[in-house]
Amino acid sequence: MGPEGIKQTIQTGKDIITIETGRLAKQADGAAVVTCGKTMLLATVVAAKEAKDDVDFLPLSVDYKEKYAATGKFPGGFFKREGKPSDYEILISRLVDRAIRPLFPDDFHAEIQVQITLLSGEQNVLPDAYAALAASAAIAVSDIPFHGPISEVRVAMINGEYVINPRADELENADLELMVGATMKDICMVEGESKEISEAQMIGALKAAHEAIKGQVQAQLDLASKVEKAQTKREYCHEVNDEDLRADMMECCYKPCYDFALTGNANKHEREDAFQAILDNYLTKYTEEELEEKTSMAKRYFHDIERKAVRDAILIERKRLDGRKLDQIRPIWTEVDVLPSCHGSAIFTRGETQALVTVTLGTKLDEQTIDGAVVEGTSNFMLHYNFPSFATGECKASRGVSRREIGHGNLAERALKNMIPNGEENPYTIRVVSDILESNGSSSMASVCGGTLALMDAGVKMRKPVAGIAMGLITDNEKYAVLSDILGDEDHLGDMDFKVTGTVDGITACQMDIKVDGLSYEVLSEALEQAKAGRMHILGEMAKTITEPRADYKESVPRIEKIIIPKDFIGAVIGPGGKVVQEIQKTTNTVIVITEDEKCGIVEIASTNKEDLEAAKARVRAIVAVPEVGEIYDGTVKSIMPFGAFVEILPGKDGLLHISEIDYKRLETMDGVLNEGDKIQVKLIDIDQKTGKLRLSRKALLPKPEGYVEKPERPRGERKGGEHKGGKGDHKGPRHEKKQYG
């Protein structure tokens, strides 16, 4: 047995959670293991002793990693080891990062690395609900300065009740699902989705989550009180300040910044140039030698002065940088069908933010496979968000998809997905791509609006249009101002970024980051109501371009039709090694996907050409068809015999066309009558109940000769005696008449 660790236990909802430190990863500055049932997470934190030169920000990195061994699985792919983080891991990392980042001291600039590892997991338990608790506990038991602890929980509304940290299968029936992060006093982070819930239900969920979080925060405080290292936080000095310079800059630069903030300039680059000119003008009073010493500090102080001036202008004069009222939305223009070769496309422009959004419709083969240690399955709706540097007029190297792009895309995807129909209403896999062409605030919400327009342009039968808006907040703890449709500067200089998406009937997703303490639920309620008014305005502007989905898909969209077949026929359609279905796809130029459920097989056939689609459908139906007496078939002669021909009427199903059933006239021989490979039309006249053999007739499809009278066929047993035995009986006509007409 190893050494005894220090433990603290807390009950949250139905969960009994244990936090332990002192046994694992003891060389880290702080480490904690959070256990709930079979789920175990190890979190560690390490901070550099000193800050690097010229670093005036917090270099924090948070990484969540899942070990596949945690659930007894092998990693997928060629390399059987954990590789780069999945989108799911990145999203969890962001949830933790956004909750803890604002709580480190503003003047602490040493590099910090937080790592959270899933050591053991359960298939029905989502570990992300415990990741922030583990990370915060690791920081709490360290000597790193931190204004926490914090924790996060998942809250869902199921059957009208709020449930904390529900199991994965319970979420299928949830009308709301949120991840909420908070300290003992205040909520600091929210992210989630819902099915058109009201603003009041959203506030109720936040309150329920916060109550659960308070117990987890107290458990961390109790744990930290037992750890000697955590009693004294490290001393640091990561900033060199010149208070005389700070005071002089405030006196010289504050009023010019304040006056310019009231001019109401809507051009982002002109505003940047104007503020820069104020700083440059101030710095002209110093020599080159003095500038080498003071420039770095002057830029830092000027940022604080600009922030104060802009905030004061809003709080005192109720005027924003671009001249808008607090609840006013920037001018909007939209357009659809801008890219003629795409299945759907749209441009959404709001002020200086612009998104070009495309929609591509594919088959089941295009579904996204999710193969995580805990979460696995497929997804037929995805939204990808791209943010190139030119969108902000910057020149930066492109280094692949950023965490921010993954996070913004996920938010927009969650906003739209509950309005995408399922089943027969939507047979497609849908990929939405939002390329940001300009950005000055809330490009993720532009992606939601542009996504709605592009989906309707593609003909996707959305239940309702969805719009999104980003809300901001400026407060000095006495006065406050809630801002609608915030600019990038208002996000950067403000106290809250609250993104809300929804339809005319309710909220579909939200994301909130709060940078101040003491934000009341009354202010949050006001922000939600103001967001609702803004959302309604944006939906109205979007309706000027398109109000409902196209009646039909564009010509380039593959048409998909489903055929339901008995499960016993799935193998026949696929064929040995896929030979049959591959041959059908090749000869009809279609894409065929075969799946099964508990009762039947499902064959999905996709093609951009109607004739090819019908040909493939006919081939599949022929394979699964059951021969029916009385039906007429287009057959192929497979072999010739002296007594007739065998004709294939369905794939793998041959019937005998007797010589007497070929024509009304008597045929003495099969010579020259039919040839192998001939296409003929026949009628199925009988199926032997014992052997299943098929009897076919071509004669039955020919016009009867004039004066022809059908002679009744005697039962087969009567042929053994009487008039047909050895020729001694009294024949009722020539013997050959029986052969000709019988």
ZAMARGU-4260 file (C-alpha; in steps of 0.2 Angstrom, whole numbers, plus 5000, padded with zeros to 4 digits):
<rodrens>
0) 5000/5000/5000 | 5006/5017/4996 | 5005/5033/5007 | 4989/5040/5013 | 4983/5054/5003
5) 4972/5069/5009 | 4954/5067/5005 | 4938/5077/5004 | 4921/5070/5000 | 4906/5080/4993
10) 4889/5074/4987 | 4882/5083/4971 | 4865/5077/4966 | 4866/5059/4965 | 4885/5059/4964
15) 4897/5056/4978 | 4913/5064/4973 | 4930/5062/4981 | 4945/5074/4979 | 4962/5067/4984
20) 4979/5075/4984 | 4996/5069/4991 | 4998/5052/4982 | 5000/5055/4964 | 5011/5068/4954
25) 5019/5075/4969 | 5032/5085/4960 | 5020/5096/4951 | 5016/5112/4960 | 4998/5105/4963
30) 4990/5089/4959 | 4972/5082/4963 | 4963/5066/4959 | 4944/5068/4957 | 4934/5051/4958
35) 4916/5048/4955 | 4910/5030/4953 | 4923/5022/4941 | 4927/5039/4933 | 4944/5046/4939
40) 4953/5062/4933 | 4970/5067/4937 | 4974/5086/4936 | 4991/5094/4939 | 4997/5112/4938
45) 5014/5119/4936 | 5019/5137/4936 | 5036/5145/4931 | 5046/5153/4945 | 5048/5169/4935
50) 5040/5178/4920 | 5048/5180/4904 | 5054/5197/4898 | 5042/5208/4890 | 5027/5197/4894
55) 5012/5207/4900 | 4999/5194/4899 | 4995/5177/4907 | 5003/5163/4897 | 4991/5150/4903
60) 4988/5133/4894 | 4975/5121/4899 | 4975/5103/4891 | 4962/5089/4894 | 4968/5072/4888
65) 4958/5056/4888 | 4968/5039/4889 | 4959/5026/4879 | 4965/5013/4892 | 4953/5022/4904
70) 4938/5013/4895 | 4948/4998/4889 | 4949/5003/4871 | 4963/5005/4858 | 4965/5021/4849
75) 4959/5021/4831 | 4970/5024/4816 | 4986/5017/4810 | 4996/5023/4825 | 4990/5014/4840
80) 4993/5028/4853 | 4985/5044/4858 | 4989/5058/4846 | 4983/5076/4844 | 4968/5081/4854
85) 4951/5078/4847 | 4938/5092/4845 | 4930/5085/4861 | 4946/5086/4871 | 4949/5104/4865
90) 4931/5109/4869 | 4933/5103/4887 | 4950/5112/4888 | 4942/5128/4883 | 4928/5126/4896
95) 4941/5124/4910 | 4952/5138/4903 | 4938/5151/4902 | 4933/5147/4920 | 4950/5149/4928
100) 4959/5162/4918 | 4950/5177/4925 | 4954/5172/4942 | 4973/5173/4942 | 4980/5190/4948
105) 4981/5203/4934 | 5000/5206/4937 | 5004/5187/4937 | 5013/5184/4921 | 5023/5168/4924
110) 5019/5153/4912 | 5006/5141/4920 | 5002/5124/4913 | 4986/5114/4919 | 4984/5096/4913
115) 4969/5086/4916 | 4970/5067/4912 | 4956/5054/4911 | 4963/5039/4920 | 4947/5029/4921
120) 4930/5031/4913 | 4913/5024/4911 | 4903/5024/4895 | 4888/5032/4902 | 4897/5045/4913
125) 4903/5061/4904 | 4919/5066/4912 | 4919/5084/4907 | 4907/5088/4922 | 4922/5085/4933
130) 4937/5092/4924 | 4936/5110/4930 | 4934/5103/4948 | 4950/5093/4946 | 4959/5108/4939
135) 4954/5120/4952 | 4957/5108/4966 | 4975/5106/4959 | 4978/5125/4959 | 4969/5126/4977
140) 4982/5114/4985 | 4997/5123/4976 | 5006/5139/4981 | 5001/5148/4965 | 4991/5164/4968
145) 4973/5161/4963 | 4956/5170/4967 | 4946/5154/4967 | 4942/5140/4969 | 4929/5137/4955
150) 4920/5122/4949 | 4909/5117/4934 | 4893/5106/4933 | 4882/5101/4919 | 4864/5105/4922
155) 4850/5098/4911 | 4831/5101/4911 | 4823/5084/4910 | 4804/5083/4911 | 4803/5101/4918
160) 4816/5097/4932 | 4834/5103/4934 | 4846/5088/4935 | 4864/5091/4940 | 4877/5080/4931
165) 4865/5068/4922 | 4870/5052/4914 | 4873/5052/4895 | 4857/5043/4891 | 4847/5055/4901
170) 4852/5069/4890 | 4842/5062/4875 | 4826/5068/4884 | 4834/5085/4890 | 4826/5101/4884
175) 4841/5111/4890 | 4859/5106/4893 | 4872/5119/4901 | 4889/5118/4907 | 4891/5131/4921
180) 4907/5137/4930 | 4906/5148/4946 | 4915/5153/4961 | 4907/5153/4978 | 4899/5170/4975
185) 4898/5172/4956 | 4895/5163/4939 | 4909/5165/4928 | 4906/5154/4913 | 4891/5146/4904
190) 4890/5136/4888 | 4876/5125/4881 | 4861/5121/4870 | 4842/5120/4872 | 4826/5117/4863
195) 4818/5134/4863 | 4818/5137/4881 | 4812/5154/4889 | 4824/5166/4897 | 4816/5162/4914
200) 4820/5144/4912 | 4838/5149/4908 | 4840/5159/4924 | 4832/5144/4934 | 4846/5133/4927
205) 4860/5145/4931 | 4853/5146/4949 | 4852/5127/4951 | 4869/5124/4944 | 4877/5138/4956
210) 4869/5130/4971 | 4878/5113/4967 | 4894/5122/4963 | 4895/5130/4980 | 4896/5113/4989
215) 4911/5108/4977 | 4920/5125/4980 | 4918/5123/4999 | 4925/5105/4998 | 4941/5112/4989
220) 4943/5125/5003 | 4942/5112/5016 | 4954/5101/5006 | 4967/5115/5004 | 4966/5119/5023
225) 4973/5102/5026 | 4988/5105/5014 | 5003/5114/5021 | 5010/5120/5005 | 4993/5129/5001
230) 4993/5140/5016 | 5006/5152/5009 | 5005/5158/4991 | 5021/5162/4982 | 5028/5179/4981
235) 5031/5187/4964 | 5035/5203/4955 | 5031/5201/4937 | 5029/5220/4933 | 5040/5235/4934
240) 5030/5251/4936 | 5033/5269/4935 | 5019/5278/4945 | 5024/5295/4939 | 5023/5290/4921
245) 5006/5282/4924 | 4999/5298/4933 | 5006/5309/4919 | 4999/5299/4905 | 4982/5299/4914
250) 4983/5317/4915 | 4988/5320/4897 | 4979/5306/4888 | 4963/5302/4897 | 4953/5317/4890
255) 4958/5315/4872 | 4953/5297/4873 | 4936/5301/4882 | 4932/5315/4869 | 4936/5303/4854
260) 4925/5289/4862 | 4911/5301/4861 | 4913/5305/4842 | 4904/5289/4837 | 4916/5283/4823
265) 4910/5267/4816 | 4926/5263/4807 | 4937/5250/4816 | 4953/5255/4808 | 4950/5274/4810
270) 4947/5271/4828 | 4963/5261/4830 | 4973/5275/4821 | 4965/5289/4831 | 4969/5281/4848
275) 4987/5276/4842 | 4989/5295/4837 | 4985/5300/4855 | 4998/5289/4861 | 5011/5293/4848
280) 5008/5312/4852 | 5011/5309/4870 | 5027/5300/4867 | 5035/5314/4857 | 5039/5323/4873
285) 5053/5310/4877 | 5070/5307/4869 | 5075/5291/4860 | 5085/5285/4875 | 5070/5288/4887
290) 5058/5279/4875 | 5068/5264/4876 | 5065/5263/4894 | 5047/5269/4894 | 5038/5263/4878
295) 5034/5246/4885 | 5026/5253/4901 | 5018/5267/4891 | 5009/5255/4880 | 5002/5246/4895
300) 4996/5261/4904 | 4988/5268/4888 | 4978/5252/4886 | 4971/5255/4904 | 4968/5273/4900
305) 4959/5269/4884 | 4949/5256/4893 | 4943/5268/4907 | 4939/5282/4894 | 4928/5271/4883
310) 4919/5263/4898 | 4916/5280/4906 | 4909/5287/4890 | 4897/5272/4890 | 4892/5273/4909
315) 4891/5292/4910 | 4885/5298/4892 | 4877/5281/4887 | 4886/5283/4871 | 4896/5269/4862
320) 4912/5270/4852 | 4902/5269/4835 | 4888/5281/4840 | 4875/5268/4843 | 4862/5267/4857
325) 4865/5254/4870 | 4852/5242/4862 | 4854/5246/4844 | 4860/5233/4831 | 4872/5237/4818
330) 4866/5239/4800 | 4863/5221/4792 | 4863/5216/4774 | 4861/5198/4768 | 4861/5188/4752
335) 4858/5170/4747 | 4863/5159/4732 | 4879/5169/4730 | 4889/5153/4725 | 4880/5145/4711
340) 4889/5128/4712 | 4886/5126/4730 | 4871/5116/4737 | 4867/5132/4748 | 4876/5148/4751
345) 4874/5165/4760 | 4882/5181/4765 | 4878/5188/4782 | 4885/5206/4785 | 4882/5215/4801
350) 4892/5231/4803 | 4910/5226/4800 | 4907/5208/4803 | 4904/5197/4788 | 4902/5178/4786
355) 4901/5168/4770 | 4893/5152/4773 | 4891/5137/4763 | 4881/5121/4764 | 4885/5104/4757
360) 4873/5089/4757 | 4880/5072/4757 | 4875/5054/4760 | 4877/5043/4776 | 4894/5039/4770
365) 4899/5057/4774 | 4894/5056/4792 | 4907/5061/4805 | 4913/5046/4816 | 4916/5051/4834
370) 4929/5039/4842 | 4933/5045/4859 | 4938/5035/4875 | 4920/5039/4882 | 4910/5047/4869
375) 4908/5038/4852 | 4895/5037/4838 | 4892/5047/4822 | 4885/5064/4818 | 4876/5069/4802
380) 4876/5088/4805 | 4892/5098/4807 | 4897/5116/4807 | 4915/5122/4804 | 4921/5139/4807
385) 4936/5147/4799 | 4944/5164/4804 | 4958/5169/4792 | 4970/5183/4798 | 4964/5195/4784
390) 4947/5196/4792 | 4955/5208/4805 | 4967/5216/4792 | 4982/5207/4800 | 4996/5197/4792
395) 4999/5181/4802 | 5005/5164/4797 | 4991/5150/4795 | 4995/5136/4808 | 4980/5125/4806
400) 4963/5125/4815 | 4964/5135/4831 | 4955/5131/4847 | 4945/5147/4845 | 4939/5141/4828
405) 4934/5124/4835 | 4925/5132/4850 | 4916/5145/4839 | 4911/5132/4827 | 4904/5121/4840
410) 4893/5135/4847 | 4886/5139/4830 | 4883/5120/4827 | 4874/5118/4844 | 4863/5134/4840
415) 4857/5126/4824 | 4856/5108/4826 | 4840/5106/4836 | 4831/5115/4821 | 4837/5103/4808
420) 4824/5089/4805 | 4827/5071/4807 | 4822/5055/4798 | 4812/5056/4782 | 4812/5075/4782
425) 4831/5075/4781 | 4840/5061/4773 | 4856/5070/4771 | 4872/5072/4780 | 4874/5091/4782
430) 4891/5101/4782 | 4890/5120/4785 | 4906/5130/4783 | 4907/5148/4789 | 4922/5158/4782
435) 4924/5174/4791 | 4928/5188/4778 | 4927/5203/4791 | 4927/5203/4809 | 4923/5217/4822
440) 4913/5208/4835 | 4903/5192/4836 | 4908/5182/4821 | 4901/5166/4829 | 4884/5174/4829
445) 4886/5179/4811 | 4889/5161/4807 | 4873/5156/4815 | 4863/5169/4805 | 4872/5165/4789
450) 4871/5146/4793 | 4852/5148/4794 | 4851/5158/4777 | 4862/5145/4768 | 4853/5130/4775
455) 4836/5137/4769 | 4845/5141/4752 | 4850/5123/4751 | 4832/5117/4754 | 4835/5110/4771
460) 4818/5110/4779 | 4823/5119/4795 | 4809/5120/4808 | 4812/5138/4811 | 4826/5151/4807
465) 4839/5154/4820 | 4848/5171/4824 | 4861/5175/4836 | 4867/5191/4846 | 4882/5195/4857
470) 4878/5205/4873 | 4891/5215/4883 | 4891/5223/4900 | 4900/5238/4907 | 4899/5241/4926
475) 4908/5250/4940 | 4898/5241/4953 | 4887/5256/4955 | 4881/5259/4937 | 4880/5247/4923
480) 4876/5247/4904 | 4870/5231/4895 | 4876/5232/4876 | 4868/5224/4862 | 4878/5217/4847
485) 4895/5222/4854 | 4910/5227/4844 | 4927/5219/4846 | 4933/5233/4856 | 4918/5232/4868
490) 4921/5214/4870 | 4940/5217/4874 | 4937/5232/4886 | 4920/5226/4893 | 4915/5215/4908
495) 4905/5201/4899 | 4903/5192/4883 | 4886/5184/4882 | 4881/5176/4866 | 4863/5170/4864
500) 4855/5161/4849 | 4837/5157/4846 | 4821/5157/4836 | 4805/5168/4838 | 4800/5155/4852
505) 4815/5152/4862 | 4834/5150/4866 | 4843/5137/4857 | 4861/5140/4863 | 4871/5152/4874
510) 4889/5155/4879 | 4894/5167/4892 | 4911/5173/4900 | 4910/5185/4914 | 4926/5195/4919
515) 4919/5204/4935 | 4913/5198/4952 | 4896/5201/4959 | 4885/5200/4943 | 4867/5199/4949
520) 4854/5188/4942 | 4843/5204/4939 | 4857/5210/4927 | 4858/5193/4918 | 4839/5193/4916
525) 4840/5211/4909 | 4853/5205/4897 | 4843/5190/4891 | 4827/5201/4888 | 4838/5214/4878
530) 4846/5199/4868 | 4828/5193/4864 | 4823/5210/4857 | 4839/5211/4847 | 4837/5193/4841
535) 4819/5197/4835 | 4826/5212/4825 | 4839/5201/4817 | 4827/5188/4812 | 4816/5202/4804
540) 4831/5208/4794 | 4835/5190/4788 | 4817/5188/4783 | 4819/5202/4770 | 4830/5190/4760
545) 4822/5173/4763 | 4808/5167/4774 | 4807/5148/4771 | 4817/5134/4764 | 4818/5132/4745
550) 4803/5121/4739 | 4816/5109/4731 | 4834/5106/4732 | 4846/5112/4718 | 4850/5101/4703
555) 4868/5098/4710 | 4861/5090/4726 | 4861/5071/4726 | 4843/5064/4728 | 4842/5051/4741
560) 4828/5038/4742 | 4826/5024/4755 | 4820/5007/4751 | 4815/4996/4766 | 4819/4978/4764
565) 4818/4962/4774 | 4833/4959/4785 | 4835/4942/4777 | 4839/4950/4760 | 4853/4962/4766
570) 4866/4949/4762 | 4859/4947/4744 | 4859/4965/4740 | 4877/4967/4747 | 4883/4951/4738
575) 4899/4941/4742 | 4912/4953/4747 | 4901/4968/4742 | 4901/4962/4724 | 4883/4965/4720
580) 4881/4982/4728 | 4897/4988/4720 | 4892/4982/4703 | 4875/4991/4705 | 4884/5007/4710
585) 4896/5006/4695 | 4883/5003/4682 | 4870/5015/4688 | 4883/5029/4694 | 4875/5030/4711
590) 4880/5029/4730 | 4871/5015/4740 | 4872/5014/4759 | 4865/4999/4768 | 4861/4999/4786
595) 4849/4989/4797 | 4839/4991/4813 | 4830/4979/4824 | 4816/4975/4811 | 4822/4978/4793
600) 4836/4983/4782 | 4837/5001/4775 | 4845/5004/4758 | 4849/5023/4754 | 4852/5027/4736
605) 4859/5043/4731 | 4862/5051/4714 | 4861/5068/4705 | 4853/5059/4690 | 4835/5053/4691
610) 4836/5040/4678 | 4851/5032/4687 | 4842/5033/4704 | 4827/5024/4696 | 4838/5011/4688
615) 4847/5007/4705 | 4830/5006/4714 | 4824/4994/4701 | 4840/4983/4703 | 4838/4983/4722
620) 4819/4979/4722 | 4822/4965/4709 | 4834/4957/4721 | 4822/4958/4736 | 4807/4955/4726
625) 4796/4939/4730 | 4789/4931/4714 | 4770/4933/4714 | 4758/4922/4703 | 4750/4933/4690
630) 4764/4946/4689 | 4772/4950/4672 | 4791/4950/4672 | 4805/4956/4660 | 4816/4940/4659
635) 4832/4934/4652 | 4834/4917/4644 | 4847/4908/4653 | 4847/4891/4645 | 4838/4881/4632
640) 4832/4863/4634 | 4822/4851/4623 | 4806/4854/4633 | 4808/4873/4635 | 4819/4887/4642
645) 4824/4893/4659 | 4821/4911/4661 | 4828/4922/4675 | 4814/4934/4680 | 4823/4941/4696
650) 4841/4941/4701 | 4844/4923/4706 | 4827/4917/4702 | 4824/4906/4687 | 4808/4899/4680
655) 4803/4886/4667 | 4795/4892/4651 | 4788/4875/4644 | 4788/4873/4625 | 4769/4873/4626
660) 4769/4890/4635 | 4779/4899/4622 | 4765/4901/4608 | 4748/4896/4604 | 4754/4886/4589
665) 4762/4869/4592 | 4781/4869/4593 | 4789/4853/4589 | 4807/4858/4594 | 4816/4873/4602
670) 4827/4875/4588 | 4827/4893/4582 | 4813/4898/4594 | 4824/4906/4608 | 4842/4909/4611
675) 4852/4911/4627 | 4852/4930/4632 | 4836/4934/4624 | 4825/4947/4633 | 4807/4941/4634
680) 4792/4946/4644 | 4784/4932/4653 | 4770/4929/4666 | 4772/4919/4682 | 4757/4906/4681
685) 4761/4894/4695 | 4773/4891/4710 | 4775/4873/4716 | 4771/4874/4735 | 4783/4859/4739
690) 4798/4863/4728 | 4796/4882/4725 | 4799/4879/4706 | 4792/4893/4695 | 4781/4890/4679
695) 4781/4904/4667 | 4771/4907/4651 | 4774/4918/4636 | 4758/4912/4628 | 4747/4920/4641
700) 4753/4937/4636 | 4749/4935/4617 | 4733/4938/4609 | 4722/4923/4607 | 4719/4916/4590
705) 4702/4919/4583 | 4690/4905/4588 | 4702/4898/4601 | 4693/4890/4616 | 4703/4886/4631
710) 4702/4868/4636 | 4701/4865/4655 | 4717/4856/4662 | 4713/4840/4670 | 4720/4836/4687
715) 4737/4827/4685 | 4731/4811/4694 | 4718/4808/4681 | 4731/4805/4667 | 4735/4788/4674
720) 4721/4778/4666 | 4705/4779/4655 | 4706/4787/4638 | 4725/4792/4640 | 4731/4775/4644
725) 4741/4766/4630 | 4729/4773/4616 | 4715/4761/4619 | 4702/4773/4626 | 4690/4783/4616
730) 4699/4799/4612 | 4690/4815/4613 | 4699/4822/4598 | 4717/4820/4591 | 4731/4817/4603
735) 4741/4831/4597 | 4727/4844/4602 | 4732/4840/4620 | 4750/4845/4617 | 4745/4860/4607
740) 4732/4868/4619 | 4734/4858/4635
</rodrens>
